Amino acid sequence: MKRLTQDELRAYLRAHDVRPAKTIENIISGFDFRQPVYEQPMEPGQELFQFIRNVSHSERSPRTGNWFALASASMAGLAIFGGGAGRHLHRFVVNHEFTAIEGTAGALPPDWGWAGGGPGGHTQIYVPPKFLGHLGSLGPQ
């Protein structure tokens, strides 16, 4: 586990093919840097959780996103909400080791465009797109 500054997080994201710069800044803004942010090893067998959007007229085929959580997290604690269609908790397992970014979700104002916003405060984990294939679905929680 390595503690990161914002500049080190930017470098990690660029090194793992996250582009463009606006996407990197959006990811950084999701963390509360008053709390530690780490480059965290993910080991086979670890379980991660994600609140996946439900099927809707605008989201006909919901997909796995890049933000994950621990089992005890709530949507408000992750600064997200259900939006019009809601979300359901899905469980994943790490199948191959990689590193991800772990930190505390920062408070965000509500944004109905992506169903985000809330007080934050819970542990969240950002997995770069190139590592999503290292996770396996265990189904709804």
PAZAPA-4460 file (N, C-alpha, C; in steps of 0.05 Angstrom, whole numbers, plus 32768, in hexadecimal, padded with zeros to 4 digits):
% residues 141
    n_x    n_y    n_z   ca_x   ca_y   ca_z    c_x    c_y    c_z   seq   type   mol
   8011   7FE9   8000   8000   8000   8000   8012   8019   8000     1      M     A
   800C   802B   7FEE   801C   8044   7FEB   8009   805C   7FEC     2      K     A
   800E   806E   7FFF   7FFE   8086   8001   8005   8099   7FEA     3      R     A
   7FF1   80A5   7FDE   7FF5   80B6   7FC6   7FEC   80D3   7FCB     4      L     A
   7FFB   80E5   7FBE   7FF2   8101   7FBC   7FE1   8103   7FA3     5      T     A
   7FD5   811A   7F9F   7FC4   811D   7F86   7FD6   811B   7F6D     6      Q     A
   7FEE   8126   7F6E   7FFF   8123   7F56   8008   8106   7F52     7      D     A
   800D   80F7   7F67   8013   80DB   7F63   7FFB   80CB   7F59     8      E     A
   7FE3   80D3   7F61   7FCB   80C5   7F57   7FC8   80CB   7F39     9      L     A
   7FCD   80E4   7F31   7FCC   80EB   7F15   7FDF   80DA   7F05    10      R     A
   7FF8   80D7   7F0F   800C   80C7   7F02   8004   80A9   7F00    11      A     A
   7FF8   809E   7F16   7FEE   8083   7F16   7FD9   807F   7F00    12      Y     A
   7FC6   8092   7EFF   7FB0   8090   7EEB   7FBB   8091   7ECF    13      L     A
   7FCD   80A4   7ECA   7FD9   80A6   7EAF   7FE8   808C   7EA8    14      R     A
   7FF7   8082   7EBB   8006   8069   7EB6   7FF5   8051   7EB1    15      A     A
   7FDB   8053   7EB9   7FC9   803D   7EB5   7FB4   8044   7EA0    16      H     A
   7FBC   8055   7E8E   7FAC   805C   7E75   7F91   8069   7E7A    17      D     A
   7F8F   8078   7E90   7F76   8087   7E95   7F7A   80A2   7E87    18      V     A
   7F68   80A9   7E75   7F69   80C1   7E66   7F4C   80CB   7E62    19      R     A
   7F47   80E3   7E5B   7F58   80FA   7E59   7F5C   8107   7E75    20      P     A
   7F69   811E   7E75   7F70   812C   7E8E   7F56   8132   7E9E    21      A     A
   7F40   8138   7E91   7F27   813E   7E9F   7F1D   8125   7EAE    22      K     A
   7F20   810E   7EA3   7F19   80F5   7EB1   7F2A   80F1   7ECA    23      T     A
   7F43   80F6   7EC7   7F55   80F4   7EDE   7F4D   8107   7EF4    24      I     A
   7F47   8120   7EED   7F3F   8133   7F02   7F24   812C   7F0E    25      E     A
   7F11   8120   7EFF   7EF8   8116   7F0A   7EFD   8100   7F1E    26      N     A
   7F0F   80EE   7F18   7F16   80D8   7F2B   7F22   80E4   7F45    27      I     A
   7F35   80F6   7F42   7F41   8102   7F59   7F2D   8111   7F6B    28      I     A
   7F19   811E   7F5E   7F05   812D   7F6D   7EF3   811B   7F7D    29      S     A
   7EF2   8101   7F77   7EE2   80EE   7F86   7EEE   80E6   7FA0    30      G     A
   7F07   80EC   7FA5   7F14   80E4   7FBE   7F17   80FC   7FD1    31      F     A
   7F15   80F7   7FEB   7F19   810B   7FFF   7F37   810A   8007    32      D     A
   7F46   811D   7FFD   7F63   811C   8002   7F6B   8127   801D    33      F     A
   7F57   812D   802E   7F5D   8132   804A   7F62   8118   8058    34      R     A
   7F5A   8102   804B   7F5F   80E7   8055   7F74   80D9   8042    35      Q     A
   7F82   80C5   804C   7F96   80B8   803B   7F89   80AB   8022    36      P     A
   7F98   80AC   800C   7F90   809F   7FF3   7FA8   808D   7FEC    37      V     A
   7FA2   8074   7FE6   7FB8   8060   7FE2   7FB7   8053   7FC7    38      Y     A
   7FCE   804B   7FBD   7FD0   8037   7FA8   7FD0   801C   7FB7    39      E     A
   7FBA   800D   7FB3   7FB5   7FF6   7FC4   7FB7   7FDC   7FB3    40      Q     A
   7FC7   7FC9   7FBC   7FC8   7FAF   7FAD   7FAD   7FA0   7FB1    41      P     A
   7FA3   7F95   7F9C   7F8C   7F84   7F9C   7F95   7F68   7F97    42      M     A
   7F8E   7F56   7FA9   7F97   7F3A   7FA9   7F80   7F27   7FA1    43      E     A
   7F87   7F11   7F93   7F72   7EFD   7F8D   7F63   7EF5   7FA6    44      P     A
   7F49   7EF3   7FA2   7F37   7EEB   7FB8   7F2A   7F02   7FC6    45      G     A
   7F35   7F1B   7FC4   7F29   7F32   7FD1   7F0E   7F37   7FC4    46      Q     A
   7EFB   7F40   7FD4   7EE0   7F47   7FC9   7EDD   7F65   7FC9    47      E     A
   7ED1   7F6F   7FB4   7ECA   7F8B   7FB1   7EAC   7F8D   7FAA    48      L     A
   7EA1   7FA4   7FAF   7E84   7FA7   7FAA   7E7F   7FC0   7F99    49      F     A
   7E6A   7FC0   7F8A   7E63   7FD7   7F7A   7E45   7FDA   7F78    50      Q     A
   7E3C   7FF3   7F7A   7E20   7FFA   7F77   7E1C   7FFF   7F59    51      F     A
   7E12   7FEB   7F4A   7E0E   7FED   7F2D   7DF3   7FF9   7F27    52      I     A
   7DF2   800A   7F13   7DD8   8016   7F0B   7DC5   8000   7F01    53      R     A
   7DAC   8003   7F07   7D98   7FF0   7EFC   7D92   7FF7   7EDF    54      N     A
   7D86   7FE4   7ED1   7D7E   7FE9   7EB5   7D69   7FFF   7EB5    55      V     A
   7D6C   8011   7EA1   7D59   8027   7E9D   7D58   802E   7E80    56      S     A
   7D47   8041   7E79   7D46   8049   7E5C   7D60   8055   7E52    57      H     A
   7D6F   8061   7E63   7D89   806D   7E5B   7DA1   805B   7E60    58      S     A
   7D9D   8046   7E70   7DB2   8034   7E78   7DA8   8017   7E73    59      E     A
   7DA6   8010   7E59   7D99   7FF6   7E52   7DAB   7FDE   7E59    60      R     A
   7DC5   7FE3   7E5A   7DD7   7FCE   7E60   7DEB   7FD8   7E74    61      S     A
   7DE3   7FD9   7E8E   7DF6   7FE3   7EA2   7E10   7FD4   7EA2    62      P     A
   7E26   7FE2   7EA7   7E40   7FD6   7EA6   7E4F   7FDA   7EC0    63      R     A
   7E63   7FCA   7EC4   7E74   7FCE   7EDB   7E83   7FE8   7ED9    64      T     A
   7E82   7FF8   7EED   7E92   8011   7EED   7EAD   800C   7EF9    65      G     A
   7EBB   8022   7EFF   7ED6   8020   7F09   7ED8   8025   7F27    66      N     A
   7EC2   802D   7F34   7EC2   8033   7F50   7EB6   801C   7F60    67      W     A
   7EC5   8013   7F74   7EBC   7FFC   7F85   7EBD   8004   7FA2    68      F     A
   7EB3   7FF3   7FB3   7EB2   7FF9   7FCF   7EB6   7FDF   7FDF    69      A     A
   7EB7   7FE3   7FF9   7EB8   7FCC   800C   7E9B   7FC5   8013    70      L     A
   7E97   7FAE   801F   7E7C   7FA3   8024   7E6B   7FB6   8035    71      A     A
   7E77   7FC5   8047   7E68   7FD5   8059   7E60   7FF1   804F    72      S     A
   7E68   7FF8   8036   7E63   8013   802B   7E46   8017   8025    73      A     A
   7E3D   802F   8026   7E22   8037   801E   7E25   804A   8006    74      S     A
   7E0F   804D   7FF7   7E10   805F   7FE1   7E16   807C   7FEA    75      M     A
   7E09   8085   7FFF   7E0E   80A0   8009   7E2C   80A3   8011    76      A     A
   7E37   808E   801D   7E52   808F   8026   7E66   808F   800F    77      G     A
   7E5C   8086   7FF7   7E6D   8086   7FDF   7E67   809F   7FCE    78      L     A
   7E55   80B0   7FD7   7E4D   80C9   7FC9   7E40   80C2   7FAE    79      A     A
   7E2F   80AE   7FAE   7E1E   80A7   7F97   7E02   80A3   7FA0    80      I     A
   7DEE   80A3   7F8E   7DD3   809C   7F95   7DC7   808C   7F7E    81      F     A
   7DAE   8083   7F82   7DA2   8070   7F6F   7D9A   807C   7F55    82      G     A
   7D95   8097   7F54   7D8B   80A3   7F3B   7D6F   8099   7F36    83      G     A
   7D66   809D   7F1D   7D4A   8095   7F17   7D45   8077   7F18    84      G     A
   7D58   8067   7F0F   7D54   804A   7F0D   7D5E   803B   7F25    85      A     A
   7D6E   8047   7F36   7D79   8039   7F4D   7D93   802A   7F47    86      G     A
   7D9E   801F   7F5B   7DB7   800F   7F58   7DB4   7FF6   7F6A    87      R     A
   7DC3   7FE2   7F63   7DC3   7FC9   7F74   7DE0   7FC2   7F7A    88      H     A
   7DE4   7FB6   7F91   7DFF   7FAF   7F9A   7E08   7F95   7F8D    89      L     A
   7E1F   7F95   7F82   7E2A   7F7E   7F73   7E45   7F77   7F80    90      H     A
   7E4C   7F5E   7F81   7E64   7F54   7F8E   7E78   7F4A   7F79    91      R     A
   7E91   7F51   7F7C   7EA7   7F49   7F6A   7EBD   7F3C   7F7A    92      F     A
   7ECD   7F2C   7F6C   7EE5   7F20   7F79   7EFD   7F27   7F67    93      V     A
   7F14   7F2C   7F74   7F2D   7F30   7F65   7F38   7F15   7F5D    94      V     A
   7F3C   7F12   7F43   7F46   7EF9   7F38   7F64   7EFA   7F32    95      N     A
   7F6F   7F12   7F2C   7F8B   7F16   7F26   7F94   7F2F   7F35    96      H     A
   7FAC   7F2F   7F40   7FB5   7F46   7F4F   7FBA   7F5E   7F3D    97      E     A
   7FB5   7F76   7F49   7FBA   7F90   7F3C   7FBA   7FA4   7F52    98      F     A
   7FBF   7FBD   7F4B   7FBD   7FD3   7F5F   7FA6   7FE5   7F57    99      T     A
   7F98   7FEF   7F6B   7F82   8002   7F68   7F87   801A   7F7B   100      A     A
   7F75   802D   7F79   7F77   8044   7F8B   7F61   8042   7FA0   101      I     A
   7F69   8044   7FB9   7F56   8042   7FD0   7F58   805C   7FE0   102      E     A
   7F40   8066   7FE7   7F3F   807E   7FF7   7F23   8083   8001   103      G     A
   7F1F   809A   800D   7F05   80A1   8018   7EF5   80B1   8003   104      T     A
   7EDC   80AA   7FFF   7ECB   80B9   7FEC   7EC7   80D5   7FF6   105      A     A
   7ECC   80E9   7FE5   7EC7   8105   7FED   7EAA   810C   7FE9   106      G     A
   7EA1   8120   7FF7   7E86   812A   7FF5   7E83   8137   7FD9   107      A     A
   7E6C   8132   7FCC   7E67   813D   7FB2   7E4A   8148   7FB1   108      L     A
   7E46   815E   7FA3   7E2A   8168   7F9F   7E1A   8155   7F8D   109      P     A
   7E00   8153   7F91   7DF0   8141   7F81   7DF2   8148   7F63   110      P     A
   7DF4   8134   7F52   7DF5   8137   7F35   7DE4   8121   7F29   111      D     A
   7DCC   8128   7F20   7DBA   8114   7F14   7DC4   8108   7EFA   112      W     A
   7DD7   8116   7EED   7DE2   810C   7ED4   7DF0   80F2   7ED7   113      G     A
   7DFD   80ED   7EED   7E0A   80D3   7EF1   7E02   80C6   7F0C   114      W     A
   7DED   80D1   7F18   7DE3   80C6   7F32   7DF8   80C6   7F47   115      A     A
   7E06   80DC   7F4A   7E1B   80DE   7F5E   7E17   80F5   7F70   116      G     A
   7E24   80F4   7F86   7E22   8109   7F9A   7E1A   80FE   7FB5   117      G     A
   7E24   810A   7FCA   7E1D   8101   7FE5   7E34   8108   7FF8   118      G     A
   7E31   8101   8011   7E44   8109   8025   7E5F   80FB   8023   119      P     A
   7E60   80E3   8017   7E7A   80D5   8016   7E82   80CB   8031   120      G     A
   7E9C   80C5   8034   7EA7   80BC   804D   7EAD   809E   804F   121      G     A
   7EA4   808E   803C   7EAB   8072   803D   7EC2   806B   802B   122      H     A
   7ECF   8054   802F   7EE5   804C   801F   7EDB   8044   8003   123      T     A
   7EE9   804E   7FEF   7EE3   8047   7FD3   7EFD   8040   7FC5   124      Q     A
   7EFA   8030   7FB0   7F11   8026   7FA1   7F0C   802B   7F83   125      I     A
   7F20   8039   7F77   7F1F   803E   7F5A   7F30   8029   7F4C   126      Y     A
   7F25   801B   7F39   7F33   8007   7F29   7F35   8012   7F0C   127      V     A
   7F4D   8016   7F02   7F50   801F   7EE6   7F44   800C   7ED3   128      P     A
   7F39   8016   7EBD   7F2B   8004   7EA9   7F3C   7FEC   7EA1   129      P     A
   7F56   7FEF   7E9E   7F66   7FD8   7E95   7F67   7FC1   7EA9   130      K     A
   7F5F   7FC6   7EC2   7F5F   7FB1   7ED6   7F43   7FA5   7EDC   131      F     A
   7F2E   7FAF   7ECF   7F14   7FA4   7ED5   7F12   7F86   7ECE   132      L     A
   7F21   7F7D   7EBA   7F21   7F61   7EB3   7F2E   7F4F   7EC8   133      G     A
   7F3A   7F5B   7EDC   7F47   7F4C   7EF2   7F32   7F45   7F08   134      H     A
   7F19   7F4E   7F04   7F04   7F4A   7F17   7EF0   7F36   7F0B   135      L     A
   7EE4   7F26   7F1C   7ECF   7F14   7F14   7EB5   7F1A   7F22   136      G     A
   7E9F   7F18   7F15   7E85   7F1D   7F21   7E7C   7F06   7F33   137      S     A
   7E73   7F0C   7F4B   7E68   7EF8   7F5D   7E4A   7EFC   7F5F   138      L     A
   7E3F   7F0F   7F50   7E22   7F14   7F4F   7E18   7F28   7F63   139      G     A
   7DFE   7F2D   7F62   7DF2   7F40   7F74   7DF6   7F38   7F91   140      P     A
   7DF9   7F4C   7FA2   7DFD   7F47   7FBF   7DE2   7F45   7FCC   141      Q     A
***
